[in-house]
Every structure is written in C-alpha cells, then in structure tokens.
C-alpha cells in the first residue's frame, strides 16, 4: 500500500519490495553491519533477504539487479557496501543479472540518516549517473533500508533517463512512518 507521500508524488520506481520492517533486532544488525567490517553478518543479512524472496510467490521479470552505490570516498572509508551483498542475493534468487558497474554515485552525499525528508530528497538529487544505456530493461535497485525512498527514487530517475523500461526497488527493511 503506497504511503501518503507516494500518493501525492509517486516515486520513479514502480514498486517497493521490503522483506522486513526496520525494527528490533534487525535495525541493530543492519547498523552494526553497515558501519563495521562484519562479513559474516553481511552474509546472514543477505540470507535473510534471500529466504524472504524465496517464499514470495510473485516473481517479476527483472533483467538487471543493481546495488545502490556508495561514493568512492565512503566506500574507501567503509571497505564494503552492504547493498552489494544484498544485490547478489536478489540476483541469485530472482534470476536477474547482477550489474556491478552500471551505476555510480557522482558525489559524496551527506549520510541520509541525519536528514529529514525534504533534505534527503535534496541531498541525493542528481547524485547518480548510469554508465551505459538500459533501453527497454527492467531493473531492480537493491538497498539495505528504505526510509523516505529518496535514494531509491534518485537512482530510479537516473536509470529511467538511461532508458530503463521499469525500475523496482528491493530492500531488506522498510522504516515505518514513526522512524522517518
């Protein structure tokens, strides 16, 4: 069911698939994994997403799976990108081809967690670029958490400008309205 914001201003992605709610204990596990090098925890979170996808009857036709990219400076700081591990799980489960290098973050944006909805939208506006045409393709964007959907929307817009026919968003967890 779309939220009030999405009804007033529909996002560029066609649909948001969230495996879980962003609640205890998952919120703490995602935070620990996102900000510290924990490969075993990354694998466990990817397995949770894969298990949830396997139990879903709905299997959309997806040509490419893309992880939300980090800016090079943030990737160097963290050493990994949790959405990469999650995107691998999605691609393996739904049969889409993983496109590691299709999208890049053009600039190092401020962390979204500290921003309200309006500032999140502004922060990621035009933050992504797509390296090659995606004419007629259905693409799944994968991220760890969706809060306002601003990051997913910005990346979906970039993919549509590059010719994507349909863009869906797939996340491990969706924050409820009181967490936004």
PyMOL commands that set and color helices and strands:
alter all, ss='L'
color gray80, all
select helices_A, chain A and resi 4-8+26-34+39-54+72-78+82-94+112-114+117-124+150-161+177-179
alter helices_A, ss='H'
color red, helices_A
select strands_A, chain A and resi 15-21+64-67+97-98+103-105+128-130+138-146+166-174
alter strands_A, ss='S'
color yellow, strands_A
deselect
rebuild
show_as cartoon
